[in-house]
Amino acid sequence: MEPTTMDDAQPVDDAQPVDDAQPVDDIGQLFGAEIDDPLLNEEHSGLPAYADILARIPEDGRRLMGNMRADYTRKTQELAELRRSLEAERAEFQRQRAVFANSDAAKAIQEQATQDPTTAEGFDPWSQEGLSALVEQRAAAMVAKLVAPLQEDLAVQQRRAELETFRRDHPDMVDDAELKSSIVSMLQDNPDMKLETAYWAARGQLGARRSTLAAEQAEQERRRRAAELRTQTSTGRRVSGTTRRVDAPRSAWDAYLAAKASAERGGHGQG
């Protein structure tokens, strides 16, 4: 489909509403209405800047867009509130599960489920006490079997929440690609290692490598500047604001000739 341009837009007469019988008071009606206009039923790309579009839209059109923006904001806030409510309900449900799974009653049931009443001294399966012990042990075993998956799932949920909290408190484990790669490598090499342990170990190693690299770069820069300074010093000295190379005399005779030439130049200058 060809991109829609401002030249393709049709002029709208402010004085002629689309349908006087159905004013657009509820923005929801607009989203659910059947509109025989291909421009409103398709998604477009290649549009001009929104400021240029708004400058050519009639006042009623801008008011309608204002209502759409307000409705979008309201819906976003409602979804955010619903998400918070669901998270609160989920947290309460998890709390209740944790209370039950970790309660003294649950522990007592698990302990009773592992006991065999028939091994007790003087056990009589035909007595009322013996029969009750058998029934309670069998019932405890059934309940423990039902509770076990709940406790396992609860442990997984708790661990997941711990990891999510740790990740949120340490965003560099995701944002820093090099750190993330180091953590993954450690976990792959050590399947029993916890994520937190891998994070701190990888961060320590990476920090040490980066500090060493920074020190090496600083030393290289210091040596480069020192070399530049030696080069500048060896190529000449400053005389009257200018730089001129002065070669050292190779012999006493050379020194005499150089001094004589300098004196002659000074004499000529005075003359």
N, C-alpha and C positions, 0 to 999 in steps of 0.2 A: 504493500500500500504506500502511495506517495505521501510524504510528510505534509501535514497541514500547515499552511502559512497564513500570515495576516491578510494577504490579498484574497485568500479563499473564503475568509469570513464574510457572512452575509449581514448587512446592516439590520439592526433591530429597532423597531419603532417603540419608544417608551410609552406611547399612548395606546398601544394595542397589546394587551396581555394575551398569553397563549390561550387561556380558557378562563373566562370570567366566572364560570360556574364552579370551578375547582381551584380556588386560590391556594398558593403554596404556603400554608401556615406551618404544617408539620413537614420537616425536611425528610422524614421517613417516607412520606408519600412520594417524594421525588425519586428516591432510590428504588422503590418498588413499582413505580408507574411504568407502563408500556409507552415508550416515546418513539414515534416513527421518524427518527433522525439518525442516520448512520454515524454522524460525528459524535453523538452522545452514547452510542452503543459499542464503541470500539476504543481501544487504547492507542494513543498517538505518541509519536516521537518526533524529534527535530523541530520542536516548537521554539518560538522566540523567547526572550527573557520574560518572566511573568510580569515584570513591571510594565513592559511595553504592551502586553495583552490587557492588563487591567486598565491602562490609560485609555483604551478604545472600547471598553465594555460600558454599556449604559449604567445609570445609577441603580436601577432595579436589579440588574445582573450582579453588580458588586454587592448589593445587599443580600442577594441569594447566596453568593459565595461566602459572605460573612456568616450567614446562618449555617452553611455547611462546615465552615471552620469551627464555629462554636459547638456544633453537634459532634464533630470529630473529637474535639477536646473533652467534651462531656462523656462521650463513649470511652475514651481512653482512661479517664479518671474512674469511670465505673468498672472497667476491666481491672484496673490496678487495685481498686477496693475489693473486688471479688477475689482477685488473686491473694491478697493479704488475708481475707477471710478463710479461703481454702487452706492456706498455709497454717493459719492458726488452728483450724479444725484438725488438720493432719498432725500438727505438733501435739495437740491434746490427745488424739488417738494413740500416737506413739507413746506418749507419757503413760496412758492407762495400760497399754500393752506392757511397757517396761515395769510398771508397778506390779502387775500380775505375774509376769515371767520371773521377776526377781523377788517376789514376796516369800515370806516364811512358809506360807501354805504350799506354794509351788515346790519349794525345796523339800518340804516334808513329804509331798506326794512322790517326788522323784526318789527320795530315800526309801520310802515304804515300797515303791515299785521294785526296788532291787533286792529287797529282803524276801527270803523264802520261809514262810511260817512253819513249813513241815520239818525244818531242821531244828526247831526249838525243842528244848528238853520237855518231855512229857506231853508233846503235841498229840491231841486226840481229834481226828477229823470228824468224829461223830458227836463230839460235844458241841454245845452252843458257842463256846469261846473259840474252839478250833475252826468251826464253820465260819464264824464271823471273821476270823483272821484271814482265812482263804479268800472270802468274798472281798474284803477290804484290799488285800494285796492285788487281786486281779483287777479290781476297779482302779486302784492307783496306777497299775501298769498301763491300763487303757488311757487314763487321763495324761500320764506322762508321755505316752506316745503321741497324743494330740498336742501337748504343750511343746514338745521338742522342736517341731518345725517353726512354731511361733518364736521360740527363743533364738533359733538360728537366724530367722528373718530379722528379728529385732537387733541381733548383733551386727548383721550386715547393714541395716539402716543406720545404726549408731556409728559404725565405721565410716559409712558414706558421708554422714553429716560431719564427722570429724575431718575427713579429707576435704570436703567442700569448704569448711571453715578455714582450714590450713591454706588451701589454694587462694581463698579470698584475702587472707592476711599476708600472703606472699605472692603477689601477682607476677613478680619477676620470673617465677618458675615456668610461666607460660609466655610472657612477653620477651624474655631473653632467650633467643633461639639457641645460643651456645650452651647456656645453662640447662635448658630443657633437654638438649641432646645428651649432655653429660648425665643427667638424672636417668634418662631412658636407658642409657648404656649400663649404668650401675644396677638398675633393677633387672635388666636382662642377664647380667653376669651373676647377680645375687638374688634369685627368686624369693628368698625368705626375708630380704631386707625391706623394712618399712619405707614408705614414701618420705616421711619426715627425715629419717636417717640419711636416705639418699640425697635429699635436698641439701642438708647441712654439709654433708661430705663433698658433694659436687660444688657447692658454693665456696667452700673453703679452698678446694683445689683450683677452681677457676679464678678465685680472687688472688691466690698466690701467683698463678701464671700471669695474670694481668699486671700485677705489681712488678714482677720481674721484667716483663716486656716494657712497661713504662719506664723502669729504671734504665734498661738497656737503651731505649730510645733517647732518654735524657742524656746519657753518657755519650751517645753518638752525636747528639746535637752540640754538647760541650766540646767534643773533640773537633767537630767541624768548625765551630767558631774560633777555637784556638788556632787551627790551621790557617784560617783566613787571616787572623791577626798576625801570625808569623809571616805570612806571605806579604801582607801590607808593610810590615816592618822591614823586611829584607829587600824590598824593591825600591826603597828610597826614604829620605827624611824630609820633613817640611822646612822650607826656607822661604821666609817672607810670604807666607800664605800659599806657596806652591810646593809641589813634590818634585824632587830631583834626585836621581840616583847618584851616589858618591861611591866610586870604586876604591877599594883600599890599595895603596901603592905596593907594587911587587918587589921594590928594592929601594935602598937609600938614594941612589941616583934618580930613580923615578920620583921619589918624594921631593928631591931638590928641584927637578924640572917642573913638577906640578906647583911648588911654592913660587918659583920664579915666574911662571906663566900667570899665576894669580896676582902677583905683585905688579907685573907689567900691565895686566888688564885694569888694575886699580889705578895705576899712574895715568894711563890713557884716559880713564874716566874722569880723573881730576882735571886733566888738561883740557 
